[in-house]
Amino acid sequence: MQKKAGEFGLMSILMLQNHMTRLVTHQKNKEFVSLFSNPVHGKTVVVVGTGSLGGSMAKHVSKLGANIIGVNRRGNKAEGCSKIITIDKIDSFFA
């Protein structure tokens, strides 16, 4: 289950990054528009919850060269995350 959840998270990021919902909408309207996107490599992705599901997603997405920031309650390390912050510090991290 966790492997599939990680794959789903990866798919979601790729779909958002590549404007898939806009492309499908344009296609339904018979409008063929070129939408360009940047690669995921070098982007920063924040994963809130680095347990089995979020941790699996972090591993998959980090393989694309994204900088993964993991957020969890205790500050425990998670594979694929370059940095971990605790949930109580999330507001100050983004300030």
PDB file of N, CA, C and O in Angstrom:
ATOM      1  N   MET A   1       0.822  -1.206   0.000  1.00  0.00           N
ATOM      2  CA  MET A   1       0.000   0.000   0.000  1.00  0.00           C
ATOM      3  C   MET A   1       0.861   1.262   0.000  1.00  0.00           C
ATOM      4  O   MET A   1       0.584   2.207  -0.739  1.00  0.00           O
ATOM      5  N   GLN A   2       1.912   1.276   0.837  1.00  0.00           N
ATOM      6  CA  GLN A   2       2.713   2.497   0.911  1.00  0.00           C
ATOM      7  C   GLN A   2       3.443   2.772  -0.396  1.00  0.00           C
ATOM      8  O   GLN A   2       3.614   3.932  -0.772  1.00  0.00           O
ATOM      9  N   LYS A   3       3.879   1.719  -1.100  1.00  0.00           N
ATOM     10  CA  LYS A   3       4.561   1.926  -2.375  1.00  0.00           C
ATOM     11  C   LYS A   3       3.609   2.563  -3.386  1.00  0.00           C
ATOM     12  O   LYS A   3       3.988   3.483  -4.110  1.00  0.00           O
ATOM     13  N   LYS A   4       2.381   2.071  -3.429  1.00  0.00           N
ATOM     14  CA  LYS A   4       1.380   2.616  -4.349  1.00  0.00           C
ATOM     15  C   LYS A   4       1.053   4.066  -3.982  1.00  0.00           C
ATOM     16  O   LYS A   4       0.879   4.906  -4.865  1.00  0.00           O
ATOM     17  N   ALA A   5       0.970   4.357  -2.693  1.00  0.00           N
ATOM     18  CA  ALA A   5       0.693   5.730  -2.257  1.00  0.00           C
ATOM     19  C   ALA A   5       1.823   6.661  -2.670  1.00  0.00           C
ATOM     20  O   ALA A   5       1.574   7.797  -3.076  1.00  0.00           O
ATOM     21  N   GLY A   6       3.057   6.194  -2.572  1.00  0.00           N
ATOM     22  CA  GLY A   6       4.195   6.991  -3.012  1.00  0.00           C
ATOM     23  C   GLY A   6       4.144   7.264  -4.502  1.00  0.00           C
ATOM     24  O   GLY A   6       4.451   8.368  -4.952  1.00  0.00           O
ATOM     25  N   GLU A   7       3.753   6.247  -5.272  1.00  0.00           N
ATOM     26  CA  GLU A   7       3.613   6.418  -6.721  1.00  0.00           C
ATOM     27  C   GLU A   7       2.493   7.401  -7.045  1.00  0.00           C
ATOM     28  O   GLU A   7       2.615   8.208  -7.967  1.00  0.00           O
ATOM     29  N   PHE A   8       1.401   7.330  -6.284  1.00  0.00           N
ATOM     30  CA  PHE A   8       0.286   8.254  -6.493  1.00  0.00           C
ATOM     31  C   PHE A   8       0.728   9.692  -6.209  1.00  0.00           C
ATOM     32  O   PHE A   8       0.386  10.610  -6.955  1.00  0.00           O
ATOM     33  N   GLY A   9       1.486   9.883  -5.132  1.00  0.00           N
ATOM     34  CA  GLY A   9       2.002  11.214  -4.812  1.00  0.00           C
ATOM     35  C   GLY A   9       2.908  11.741  -5.903  1.00  0.00           C
ATOM     36  O   GLY A   9       2.828  12.913  -6.271  1.00  0.00           O
ATOM     37  N   LEU A  10       3.776  10.876  -6.425  1.00  0.00           N
ATOM     38  CA  LEU A  10       4.658  11.260  -7.522  1.00  0.00           C
ATOM     39  C   LEU A  10       3.846  11.645  -8.754  1.00  0.00           C
ATOM     40  O   LEU A  10       4.122  12.658  -9.398  1.00  0.00           O
ATOM     41  N   MET A  11       2.845  10.833  -9.077  1.00  0.00           N
ATOM     42  CA  MET A  11       1.989  11.122 -10.228  1.00  0.00           C
ATOM     43  C   MET A  11       1.293  12.474 -10.055  1.00  0.00           C
ATOM     44  O   MET A  11       1.211  13.257 -11.001  1.00  0.00           O
ATOM     45  N   SER A  12       0.797  12.742  -8.861  1.00  0.00           N
ATOM     46  CA  SER A  12       0.100  14.008  -8.601  1.00  0.00           C
ATOM     47  C   SER A  12       1.016  15.202  -8.811  1.00  0.00           C
ATOM     48  O   SER A  12       0.612  16.201  -9.406  1.00  0.00           O
ATOM     49  N   ILE A  13       2.243  15.103  -8.325  1.00  0.00           N
ATOM     50  CA  ILE A  13       3.197  16.201  -8.499  1.00  0.00           C
ATOM     51  C   ILE A  13       3.509  16.411  -9.972  1.00  0.00           C
ATOM     52  O   ILE A  13       3.558  17.546 -10.445  1.00  0.00           O
ATOM     53  N   LEU A  14       3.720  15.318 -10.698  1.00  0.00           N
ATOM     54  CA  LEU A  14       4.015  15.442 -12.128  1.00  0.00           C
ATOM     55  C   LEU A  14       2.833  16.027 -12.895  1.00  0.00           C
ATOM     56  O   LEU A  14       3.022  16.828 -13.810  1.00  0.00           O
ATOM     57  N   MET A  15       1.618  15.630 -12.529  1.00  0.00           N
ATOM     58  CA  MET A  15       0.432  16.174 -13.205  1.00  0.00           C
ATOM     59  C   MET A  15       0.276  17.670 -12.935  1.00  0.00           C
ATOM     60  O   MET A  15      -0.022  18.437 -13.851  1.00  0.00           O
ATOM     61  N   LEU A  16       0.476  18.085 -11.688  1.00  0.00           N
ATOM     62  CA  LEU A  16       0.376  19.511 -11.359  1.00  0.00           C
ATOM     63  C   LEU A  16       1.478  20.310 -12.051  1.00  0.00           C
ATOM     64  O   LEU A  16       1.218  21.371 -12.620  1.00  0.00           O
ATOM     65  N   GLN A  17       2.692  19.805 -12.002  1.00  0.00           N
ATOM     66  CA  GLN A  17       3.830  20.504 -12.597  1.00  0.00           C
ATOM     67  C   GLN A  17       3.680  20.660 -14.107  1.00  0.00           C
ATOM     68  O   GLN A  17       4.161  21.635 -14.685  1.00  0.00           O
ATOM     69  N   ASN A  18       3.015  19.704 -14.743  1.00  0.00           N
ATOM     70  CA  ASN A  18       2.897  19.710 -16.203  1.00  0.00           C
ATOM     71  C   ASN A  18       1.522  20.155 -16.699  1.00  0.00           C
ATOM     72  O   ASN A  18       1.174  19.925 -17.857  1.00  0.00           O
ATOM     73  N   HIS A  19       0.742  20.793 -15.823  1.00  0.00           N
ATOM     74  CA  HIS A  19      -0.536  21.417 -16.196  1.00  0.00           C
ATOM     75  C   HIS A  19      -1.548  20.429 -16.796  1.00  0.00           C
ATOM     76  O   HIS A  19      -2.285  20.791 -17.713  1.00  0.00           O
ATOM     77  N   MET A  20      -1.593  19.214 -16.303  1.00  0.00           N
ATOM     78  CA  MET A  20      -2.456  18.202 -16.912  1.00  0.00           C
ATOM     79  C   MET A  20      -3.937  18.563 -16.845  1.00  0.00           C
ATOM     80  O   MET A  20      -4.669  18.310 -17.802  1.00  0.00           O
ATOM     81  N   THR A  21      -4.393  19.143 -15.746  1.00  0.00           N
ATOM     82  CA  THR A  21      -5.823  19.480 -15.666  1.00  0.00           C
ATOM     83  C   THR A  21      -6.188  20.539 -16.700  1.00  0.00           C
ATOM     84  O   THR A  21      -7.259  20.474 -17.302  1.00  0.00           O
ATOM     85  N   ARG A  22      -5.308  21.509 -16.909  1.00  0.00           N
ATOM     86  CA  ARG A  22      -5.560  22.535 -17.929  1.00  0.00           C
ATOM     87  C   ARG A  22      -5.524  21.935 -19.328  1.00  0.00           C
ATOM     88  O   ARG A  22      -6.336  22.291 -20.183  1.00  0.00           O
ATOM     89  N   LEU A  23      -4.583  21.024 -19.562  1.00  0.00           N
ATOM     90  CA  LEU A  23      -4.499  20.382 -20.876  1.00  0.00           C
ATOM     91  C   LEU A  23      -5.760  19.588 -21.190  1.00  0.00           C
ATOM     92  O   LEU A  23      -6.269  19.646 -22.309  1.00  0.00           O
ATOM     93  N   VAL A  24      -6.267  18.847 -20.205  1.00  0.00           N
ATOM     94  CA  VAL A  24      -7.481  18.050 -20.416  1.00  0.00           C
ATOM     95  C   VAL A  24      -8.673  18.964 -20.673  1.00  0.00           C
ATOM     96  O   VAL A  24      -9.489  18.686 -21.552  1.00  0.00           O
ATOM     97  N   THR A  25      -8.780  20.051 -19.915  1.00  0.00           N
ATOM     98  CA  THR A  25      -9.875  21.003 -20.118  1.00  0.00           C
ATOM     99  C   THR A  25      -9.816  21.601 -21.521  1.00  0.00           C
ATOM    100  O   THR A  25     -10.833  21.677 -22.211  1.00  0.00           O
ATOM    101  N   HIS A  26      -8.640  22.021 -21.938  1.00  0.00           N
ATOM    102  CA  HIS A  26      -8.486  22.568 -23.297  1.00  0.00           C
ATOM    103  C   HIS A  26      -8.852  21.520 -24.342  1.00  0.00           C
ATOM    104  O   HIS A  26      -9.507  21.827 -25.339  1.00  0.00           O
ATOM    105  N   GLN A  27      -8.430  20.292 -24.110  1.00  0.00           N
ATOM    106  CA  GLN A  27      -8.705  19.224 -25.074  1.00  0.00           C
ATOM    107  C   GLN A  27     -10.206  18.969 -25.195  1.00  0.00           C
ATOM    108  O   GLN A  27     -10.713  18.769 -26.299  1.00  0.00           O
ATOM    109  N   LYS A  28     -10.922  18.975 -24.065  1.00  0.00           N
ATOM    110  CA  LYS A  28     -12.377  18.788 -24.098  1.00  0.00           C
ATOM    111  C   LYS A  28     -13.056  19.893 -24.896  1.00  0.00           C
ATOM    112  O   LYS A  28     -14.065  19.662 -25.562  1.00  0.00           O
ATOM    113  N   ASN A  29     -12.493  21.094 -24.821  1.00  0.00           N
ATOM    114  CA  ASN A  29     -13.040  22.242 -25.547  1.00  0.00           C
ATOM    115  C   ASN A  29     -12.495  22.347 -26.968  1.00  0.00           C
ATOM    116  O   ASN A  29     -12.712  23.345 -27.655  1.00  0.00           O
ATOM    117  N   LYS A  30     -11.789  21.308 -27.397  1.00  0.00           N
ATOM    118  CA  LYS A  30     -11.178  21.266 -28.731  1.00  0.00           C
ATOM    119  C   LYS A  30     -10.227  22.439 -28.964  1.00  0.00           C
ATOM    120  O   LYS A  30     -10.107  22.959 -30.074  1.00  0.00           O
ATOM    121  N   GLU A  31      -9.563  22.834 -27.895  1.00  0.00           N
ATOM    122  CA  GLU A  31      -8.544  23.884 -27.960  1.00  0.00           C
ATOM    123  C   GLU A  31      -7.197  23.210 -27.720  1.00  0.00           C
ATOM    124  O   GLU A  31      -6.995  22.564 -26.691  1.00  0.00           O
ATOM    125  N   PHE A  32      -6.306  23.357 -28.640  1.00  0.00           N
ATOM    126  CA  PHE A  32      -5.009  22.718 -28.506  1.00  0.00           C
ATOM    127  C   PHE A  32      -3.952  23.790 -28.280  1.00  0.00           C
ATOM    128  O   PHE A  32      -3.466  24.430 -29.213  1.00  0.00           O
ATOM    129  N   VAL A  33      -3.621  23.957 -27.025  1.00  0.00           N
ATOM    130  CA  VAL A  33      -2.725  25.012 -26.572  1.00  0.00           C
ATOM    131  C   VAL A  33      -1.436  24.366 -26.060  1.00  0.00           C
ATOM    132  O   VAL A  33      -1.481  23.352 -25.363  1.00  0.00           O
ATOM    133  N   SER A  34      -0.313  24.941 -26.399  1.00  0.00           N
ATOM    134  CA  SER A  34       0.965  24.456 -25.874  1.00  0.00           C
ATOM    135  C   SER A  34       1.202  25.075 -24.503  1.00  0.00           C
ATOM    136  O   SER A  34       1.251  26.297 -24.363  1.00  0.00           O
ATOM    137  N   LEU A  35       1.346  24.240 -23.514  1.00  0.00           N
ATOM    138  CA  LEU A  35       1.665  24.700 -22.167  1.00  0.00           C
ATOM    139  C   LEU A  35       3.029  24.127 -21.794  1.00  0.00           C
ATOM    140  O   LEU A  35       3.229  22.913 -21.820  1.00  0.00           O
ATOM    141  N   PHE A  36       3.940  24.985 -21.457  1.00  0.00           N
ATOM    142  CA  PHE A  36       5.283  24.546 -21.121  1.00  0.00           C
ATOM    143  C   PHE A  36       5.467  24.568 -19.612  1.00  0.00           C
ATOM    144  O   PHE A  36       4.870  25.387 -18.913  1.00  0.00           O
ATOM    145  N   SER A  37       6.289  23.670 -19.126  1.00  0.00           N
ATOM    146  CA  SER A  37       6.564  23.623 -17.695  1.00  0.00           C
ATOM    147  C   SER A  37       8.052  23.389 -17.476  1.00  0.00           C
ATOM    148  O   SER A  37       8.783  23.024 -18.396  1.00  0.00           O
ATOM    149  N   ASN A  38       8.470  23.601 -16.268  1.00  0.00           N
ATOM    150  CA  ASN A  38       9.853  23.357 -15.873  1.00  0.00           C
ATOM    151  C   ASN A  38       9.961  21.976 -15.242  1.00  0.00           C
ATOM    152  O   ASN A  38       8.967  21.439 -14.755  1.00  0.00           O
ATOM    153  N   PRO A  39      11.150  21.401 -15.247  1.00  0.00           N
ATOM    154  CA  PRO A  39      11.307  20.089 -14.612  1.00  0.00           C
ATOM    155  C   PRO A  39      11.165  20.174 -13.092  1.00  0.00           C
ATOM    156  O   PRO A  39      11.324  21.241 -12.501  1.00  0.00           O
ATOM    157  N   VAL A  40      10.869  19.053 -12.484  1.00  0.00           N
ATOM    158  CA  VAL A  40      10.755  18.964 -11.024  1.00  0.00           C
ATOM    159  C   VAL A  40      12.138  19.108 -10.382  1.00  0.00           C
ATOM    160  O   VAL A  40      12.254  19.582  -9.252  1.00  0.00           O
ATOM    161  N   HIS A  41      13.173  18.704 -11.096  1.00  0.00           N
ATOM    162  CA  HIS A  41      14.544  18.788 -10.586  1.00  0.00           C
ATOM    163  C   HIS A  41      14.843  20.205 -10.104  1.00  0.00           C
ATOM    164  O   HIS A  41      14.645  21.173 -10.838  1.00  0.00           O
ATOM    165  N   GLY A  42      15.318  20.320  -8.869  1.00  0.00           N
ATOM    166  CA  GLY A  42      15.655  21.615  -8.301  1.00  0.00           C
ATOM    167  C   GLY A  42      14.518  22.309  -7.577  1.00  0.00           C
ATOM    168  O   GLY A  42      14.750  23.303  -6.888  1.00  0.00           O
ATOM    169  N   LYS A  43      13.296  21.815  -7.711  1.00  0.00           N
ATOM    170  CA  LYS A  43      12.153  22.401  -6.998  1.00  0.00           C
ATOM    171  C   LYS A  43      12.196  21.958  -5.534  1.00  0.00           C
ATOM    172  O   LYS A  43      12.846  20.968  -5.198  1.00  0.00           O
ATOM    173  N   THR A  44      11.508  22.690  -4.680  1.00  0.00           N
ATOM    174  CA  THR A  44      11.372  22.299  -3.279  1.00  0.00           C
ATOM    175  C   THR A  44       9.963  21.794  -3.055  1.00  0.00           C
ATOM    176  O   THR A  44       8.987  22.457  -3.408  1.00  0.00           O
ATOM    177  N   VAL A  45       9.864  20.606  -2.463  1.00  0.00           N
ATOM    178  CA  VAL A  45       8.581  19.976  -2.169  1.00  0.00           C
ATOM    179  C   VAL A  45       8.505  19.759  -0.666  1.00  0.00           C
ATOM    180  O   VAL A  45       9.432  19.207  -0.072  1.00  0.00           O
ATOM    181  N   VAL A  46       7.416  20.187  -0.047  1.00  0.00           N
ATOM    182  CA  VAL A  46       7.209  19.983   1.382  1.00  0.00           C
ATOM    183  C   VAL A  46       6.234  18.833   1.563  1.00  0.00           C
ATOM    184  O   VAL A  46       5.128  18.851   1.023  1.00  0.00           O
ATOM    185  N   VAL A  47       6.652  17.835   2.325  1.00  0.00           N
ATOM    186  CA  VAL A  47       5.813  16.672   2.606  1.00  0.00           C
ATOM    187  C   VAL A  47       5.422  16.744   4.077  1.00  0.00           C
ATOM    188  O   VAL A  47       6.259  16.554   4.960  1.00  0.00           O
ATOM    189  N   VAL A  48       4.153  17.017   4.333  1.00  0.00           N
ATOM    190  CA  VAL A  48       3.661  17.089   5.707  1.00  0.00           C
ATOM    191  C   VAL A  48       3.191  15.699   6.099  1.00  0.00           C
ATOM    192  O   VAL A  48       2.186  15.196   5.594  1.00  0.00           O
ATOM    193  N   GLY A  49       3.932  15.095   7.000  1.00  0.00           N
ATOM    194  CA  GLY A  49       3.676  13.718   7.415  1.00  0.00           C
ATOM    195  C   GLY A  49       4.640  12.799   6.684  1.00  0.00           C
ATOM    196  O   GLY A  49       4.478  12.547   5.490  1.00  0.00           O
ATOM    197  N   THR A  50       5.633  12.302   7.390  1.00  0.00           N
ATOM    198  CA  THR A  50       6.663  11.477   6.756  1.00  0.00           C
ATOM    199  C   THR A  50       6.592  10.031   7.230  1.00  0.00           C
ATOM    200  O   THR A  50       7.609   9.343   7.309  1.00  0.00           O
ATOM    201  N   GLY A  51       5.392   9.581   7.541  1.00  0.00           N
ATOM    202  CA  GLY A  51       5.194   8.178   7.909  1.00  0.00           C
ATOM    203  C   GLY A  51       5.312   7.298   6.684  1.00  0.00           C
ATOM    204  O   GLY A  51       6.030   7.635   5.743  1.00  0.00           O
ATOM    205  N   SER A  52       4.620   6.181   6.685  1.00  0.00           N
ATOM    206  CA  SER A  52       4.780   5.232   5.577  1.00  0.00           C
ATOM    207  C   SER A  52       4.317   5.818   4.243  1.00  0.00           C
ATOM    208  O   SER A  52       4.965   5.588   3.222  1.00  0.00           O
ATOM    209  N   LEU A  53       3.226   6.561   4.224  1.00  0.00           N
ATOM    210  CA  LEU A  53       2.714   7.101   2.959  1.00  0.00           C
ATOM    211  C   LEU A  53       3.529   8.306   2.484  1.00  0.00           C
ATOM    212  O   LEU A  53       4.029   8.315   1.359  1.00  0.00           O
ATOM    213  N   GLY A  54       3.659   9.312   3.332  1.00  0.00           N
ATOM    214  CA  GLY A  54       4.422  10.500   2.961  1.00  0.00           C
ATOM    215  C   GLY A  54       5.894  10.192   2.744  1.00  0.00           C
ATOM    216  O   GLY A  54       6.534  10.770   1.866  1.00  0.00           O
ATOM    217  N   GLY A  55       6.428   9.281   3.547  1.00  0.00           N
ATOM    218  CA  GLY A  55       7.824   8.882   3.390  1.00  0.00           C
ATOM    219  C   GLY A  55       8.073   8.200   2.059  1.00  0.00           C
ATOM    220  O   GLY A  55       9.106   8.415   1.426  1.00  0.00           O
ATOM    221  N   SER A  56       7.123   7.379   1.636  1.00  0.00           N
ATOM    222  CA  SER A  56       7.240   6.711   0.343  1.00  0.00           C
ATOM    223  C   SER A  56       7.216   7.736  -0.786  1.00  0.00           C
ATOM    224  O   SER A  56       7.983   7.633  -1.743  1.00  0.00           O
ATOM    225  N   MET A  57       6.340   8.714  -0.671  1.00  0.00           N
ATOM    226  CA  MET A  57       6.278   9.762  -1.687  1.00  0.00           C
ATOM    227  C   MET A  57       7.582  10.555  -1.716  1.00  0.00           C
ATOM    228  O   MET A  57       8.094  10.864  -2.792  1.00  0.00           O
ATOM    229  N   ALA A  58       8.118  10.884  -0.549  1.00  0.00           N
ATOM    230  CA  ALA A  58       9.375  11.637  -0.476  1.00  0.00           C
ATOM    231  C   ALA A  58      10.501  10.886  -1.183  1.00  0.00           C
ATOM    232  O   ALA A  58      11.298  11.492  -1.899  1.00  0.00           O
ATOM    233  N   LYS A  59      10.568   9.576  -0.985  1.00  0.00           N
ATOM    234  CA  LYS A  59      11.602   8.772  -1.650  1.00  0.00           C
ATOM    235  C   LYS A  59      11.465   8.850  -3.166  1.00  0.00           C
ATOM    236  O   LYS A  59      12.452   9.050  -3.874  1.00  0.00           O
ATOM    237  N   HIS A  60      10.234   8.691  -3.663  1.00  0.00           N
ATOM    238  CA  HIS A  60      10.002   8.707  -5.112  1.00  0.00           C
ATOM    239  C   HIS A  60      10.329  10.069  -5.721  1.00  0.00           C
ATOM    240  O   HIS A  60      11.015  10.148  -6.741  1.00  0.00           O
ATOM    241  N   VAL A  61       9.847  11.122  -5.105  1.00  0.00           N
ATOM    242  CA  VAL A  61      10.018  12.466  -5.671  1.00  0.00           C
ATOM    243  C   VAL A  61      11.477  12.918  -5.579  1.00  0.00           C
ATOM    244  O   VAL A  61      11.965  13.618  -6.467  1.00  0.00           O
ATOM    245  N   SER A  62      12.167  12.525  -4.517  1.00  0.00           N
ATOM    246  CA  SER A  62      13.578  12.925  -4.382  1.00  0.00           C
ATOM    247  C   SER A  62      14.432  12.341  -5.500  1.00  0.00           C
ATOM    248  O   SER A  62      15.461  12.917  -5.852  1.00  0.00           O
ATOM    249  N   LYS A  63      14.026  11.220  -6.057  1.00  0.00           N
ATOM    250  CA  LYS A  63      14.778  10.604  -7.160  1.00  0.00           C
ATOM    251  C   LYS A  63      14.748  11.464  -8.422  1.00  0.00           C
ATOM    252  O   LYS A  63      15.575  11.285  -9.317  1.00  0.00           O
ATOM    253  N   LEU A  64      13.803  12.391  -8.495  1.00  0.00           N
ATOM    254  CA  LEU A  64      13.742  13.316  -9.633  1.00  0.00           C
ATOM    255  C   LEU A  64      14.619  14.549  -9.420  1.00  0.00           C
ATOM    256  O   LEU A  64      14.682  15.427 -10.281  1.00  0.00           O
ATOM    257  N   GLY A  65      15.289  14.612  -8.278  1.00  0.00           N
ATOM    258  CA  GLY A  65      16.173  15.740  -8.003  1.00  0.00           C
ATOM    259  C   GLY A  65      15.513  16.892  -7.277  1.00  0.00           C
ATOM    260  O   GLY A  65      16.070  17.989  -7.215  1.00  0.00           O
ATOM    261  N   ALA A  66      14.328  16.658  -6.724  1.00  0.00           N
ATOM    262  CA  ALA A  66      13.650  17.702  -5.947  1.00  0.00           C
ATOM    263  C   ALA A  66      14.251  17.763  -4.544  1.00  0.00           C
ATOM    264  O   ALA A  66      14.736  16.761  -4.020  1.00  0.00           O
ATOM    265  N   ASN A  67      14.211  18.932  -3.956  1.00  0.00           N
ATOM    266  CA  ASN A  67      14.642  19.135  -2.579  1.00  0.00           C
ATOM    267  C   ASN A  67      13.430  18.874  -1.689  1.00  0.00           C
ATOM    268  O   ASN A  67      12.466  19.640  -1.725  1.00  0.00           O
ATOM    269  N   ILE A  68      13.461  17.821  -0.902  1.00  0.00           N
ATOM    270  CA  ILE A  68      12.306  17.433  -0.093  1.00  0.00           C
ATOM    271  C   ILE A  68      12.498  17.900   1.339  1.00  0.00           C
ATOM    272  O   ILE A  68      13.498  17.579   1.981  1.00  0.00           O
ATOM    273  N   ILE A  69      11.533  18.659   1.832  1.00  0.00           N
ATOM    274  CA  ILE A  69      11.497  19.062   3.231  1.00  0.00           C
ATOM    275  C   ILE A  69      10.380  18.269   3.882  1.00  0.00           C
ATOM    276  O   ILE A  69       9.214  18.400   3.509  1.00  0.00           O
ATOM    277  N   GLY A  70      10.736  17.452   4.848  1.00  0.00           N
ATOM    278  CA  GLY A  70       9.757  16.635   5.553  1.00  0.00           C
ATOM    279  C   GLY A  70       9.298  17.318   6.828  1.00  0.00           C
ATOM    280  O   GLY A  70      10.081  17.980   7.509  1.00  0.00           O
ATOM    281  N   VAL A  71       8.034  17.152   7.142  1.00  0.00           N
ATOM    282  CA  VAL A  71       7.458  17.724   8.359  1.00  0.00           C
ATOM    283  C   VAL A  71       6.827  16.585   9.146  1.00  0.00           C
ATOM    284  O   VAL A  71       6.000  15.840   8.621  1.00  0.00           O
ATOM    285  N   ASN A  72       7.226  16.453  10.419  1.00  0.00           N
ATOM    286  CA  ASN A  72       6.589  15.467  11.289  1.00  0.00           C
ATOM    287  C   ASN A  72       6.586  15.977  12.726  1.00  0.00           C
ATOM    288  O   ASN A  72       7.151  17.030  13.022  1.00  0.00           O
ATOM    289  N   ARG A  73       5.955  15.234  13.599  1.00  0.00           N
ATOM    290  CA  ARG A  73       5.787  15.695  14.982  1.00  0.00           C
ATOM    291  C   ARG A  73       7.084  15.732  15.777  1.00  0.00           C
ATOM    292  O   ARG A  73       7.312  16.658  16.555  1.00  0.00           O
ATOM    293  N   ARG A  74       7.926  14.733  15.585  1.00  0.00           N
ATOM    294  CA  ARG A  74       9.094  14.584  16.450  1.00  0.00           C
ATOM    295  C   ARG A  74      10.417  15.002  15.823  1.00  0.00           C
ATOM    296  O   ARG A  74      11.442  15.010  16.505  1.00  0.00           O
ATOM    297  N   GLY A  75      10.417  15.346  14.551  1.00  0.00           N
ATOM    298  CA  GLY A  75      11.668  15.697  13.890  1.00  0.00           C
ATOM    299  C   GLY A  75      12.487  14.486  13.488  1.00  0.00           C
ATOM    300  O   GLY A  75      13.692  14.591  13.263  1.00  0.00           O
ATOM    301  N   ASN A  76      11.829  13.325  13.396  1.00  0.00           N
ATOM    302  CA  ASN A  76      12.526  12.098  13.007  1.00  0.00           C
ATOM    303  C   ASN A  76      12.962  12.168  11.554  1.00  0.00           C
ATOM    304  O   ASN A  76      12.237  12.680  10.700  1.00  0.00           O
ATOM    305  N   LYS A  77      14.161  11.646  11.279  1.00  0.00           N
ATOM    306  CA  LYS A  77      14.667  11.609   9.908  1.00  0.00           C
ATOM    307  C   LYS A  77      13.775  10.730   9.048  1.00  0.00           C
ATOM    308  O   LYS A  77      13.158   9.781   9.533  1.00  0.00           O
ATOM    309  N   ALA A  78      13.716  11.060   7.766  1.00  0.00           N
ATOM    310  CA  ALA A  78      12.945  10.264   6.808  1.00  0.00           C
ATOM    311  C   ALA A  78      13.741  10.170   5.517  1.00  0.00           C
ATOM    312  O   ALA A  78      14.307  11.158   5.051  1.00  0.00           O
ATOM    313  N   GLU A  79      13.780   8.984   4.949  1.00  0.00           N
ATOM    314  CA  GLU A  79      14.522   8.757   3.715  1.00  0.00           C
ATOM    315  C   GLU A  79      13.977   9.646   2.594  1.00  0.00           C
ATOM    316  O   GLU A  79      12.765   9.779   2.423  1.00  0.00           O
ATOM    317  N   GLY A  80      14.877  10.239   1.850  1.00  0.00           N
ATOM    318  CA  GLY A  80      14.482  11.092   0.733  1.00  0.00           C
ATOM    319  C   GLY A  80      14.358  12.563   1.106  1.00  0.00           C
ATOM    320  O   GLY A  80      14.311  13.423   0.226  1.00  0.00           O
ATOM    321  N   CYS A  81      14.305  12.860   2.400  1.00  0.00           N
ATOM    322  CA  CYS A  81      14.163  14.252   2.851  1.00  0.00           C
ATOM    323  C   CYS A  81      15.536  14.858   3.119  1.00  0.00           C
ATOM    324  O   CYS A  81      16.348  14.276   3.839  1.00  0.00           O
ATOM    325  N   SER A  82      15.789  16.019   2.543  1.00  0.00           N
ATOM    326  CA  SER A  82      17.062  16.695   2.787  1.00  0.00           C
ATOM    327  C   SER A  82      17.026  17.492   4.087  1.00  0.00           C
ATOM    328  O   SER A  82      18.069  17.834   4.645  1.00  0.00           O
ATOM    329  N   LYS A  83      15.831  17.780   4.558  1.00  0.00           N
ATOM    330  CA  LYS A  83      15.663  18.528   5.806  1.00  0.00           C
ATOM    331  C   LYS A  83      14.368  18.071   6.459  1.00  0.00           C
ATOM    332  O   LYS A  83      13.398  17.746   5.775  1.00  0.00           O
ATOM    333  N   ILE A  84      14.359  18.047   7.787  1.00  0.00           N
ATOM    334  CA  ILE A  84      13.158  17.701   8.557  1.00  0.00           C
ATOM    335  C   ILE A  84      12.875  18.836   9.529  1.00  0.00           C
ATOM    336  O   ILE A  84      13.777  19.325  10.210  1.00  0.00           O
ATOM    337  N   ILE A  85      11.628  19.247   9.586  1.00  0.00           N
ATOM    338  CA  ILE A  85      11.209  20.207  10.607  1.00  0.00           C
ATOM    339  C   ILE A  85      10.024  19.610  11.357  1.00  0.00           C
ATOM    340  O   ILE A  85       9.324  18.736  10.845  1.00  0.00           O
ATOM    341  N   THR A  86       9.814  20.091  12.566  1.00  0.00           N
ATOM    342  CA  THR A  86       8.669  19.615  13.341  1.00  0.00           C
ATOM    343  C   THR A  86       7.443  20.446  12.994  1.00  0.00           C
ATOM    344  O   THR A  86       7.547  21.601  12.581  1.00  0.00           O
ATOM    345  N   ILE A  87       6.297  19.840  13.169  1.00  0.00           N
ATOM    346  CA  ILE A  87       5.031  20.481  12.790  1.00  0.00           C
ATOM    347  C   ILE A  87       4.813  21.790  13.548  1.00  0.00           C
ATOM    348  O   ILE A  87       4.208  22.718  13.011  1.00  0.00           O
ATOM    349  N   ASP A  88       5.301  21.877  14.791  1.00  0.00           N
ATOM    350  CA  ASP A  88       5.098  23.103  15.565  1.00  0.00           C
ATOM    351  C   ASP A  88       5.945  24.271  15.049  1.00  0.00           C
ATOM    352  O   ASP A  88       5.723  25.415  15.445  1.00  0.00           O
ATOM    353  N   LYS A  89       6.908  23.995  14.173  1.00  0.00           N
ATOM    354  CA  LYS A  89       7.764  25.053  13.620  1.00  0.00           C
ATOM    355  C   LYS A  89       7.423  25.387  12.166  1.00  0.00           C
ATOM    356  O   LYS A  89       8.123  26.175  11.530  1.00  0.00           O
ATOM    357  N   ILE A  90       6.368  24.800  11.649  1.00  0.00           N
ATOM    358  CA  ILE A  90       6.064  24.976  10.225  1.00  0.00           C
ATOM    359  C   ILE A  90       5.721  26.431   9.875  1.00  0.00           C
ATOM    360  O   ILE A  90       6.107  26.915   8.811  1.00  0.00           O
ATOM    361  N   ASP A  91       5.002  27.129  10.759  1.00  0.00           N
ATOM    362  CA  ASP A  91       4.649  28.527  10.473  1.00  0.00           C
ATOM    363  C   ASP A  91       5.886  29.410  10.379  1.00  0.00           C
ATOM    364  O   ASP A  91       6.006  30.215   9.455  1.00  0.00           O
ATOM    365  N   SER A  92       6.807  29.266  11.330  1.00  0.00           N
ATOM    366  CA  SER A  92       8.012  30.102  11.308  1.00  0.00           C
ATOM    367  C   SER A  92       8.929  29.724  10.148  1.00  0.00           C
ATOM    368  O   SER A  92       9.681  30.565   9.656  1.00  0.00           O
ATOM    369  N   PHE A  93       8.875  28.479   9.711  1.00  0.00           N
ATOM    370  CA  PHE A  93       9.702  28.044   8.585  1.00  0.00           C
ATOM    371  C   PHE A  93       9.296  28.758   7.301  1.00  0.00           C
ATOM    372  O   PHE A  93      10.149  29.122   6.491  1.00  0.00           O
ATOM    373  N   PHE A  94       7.996  28.956   7.116  1.00  0.00           N
ATOM    374  CA  PHE A  94       7.503  29.583   5.892  1.00  0.00           C
ATOM    375  C   PHE A  94       7.340  31.095   6.008  1.00  0.00           C
ATOM    376  O   PHE A  94       6.949  31.751   5.043  1.00  0.00           O
ATOM    377  N   ALA A  95       7.635  31.651   7.175  1.00  0.00           N
ATOM    378  CA  ALA A  95       7.481  33.107   7.373  1.00  0.00           C
ATOM    379  C   ALA A  95       8.582  33.885   6.699  1.00  0.00           C
ATOM    380  O   ALA A  95       8.602  35.114   6.769  1.00  0.00           O
TER     381      ALA A  95
END
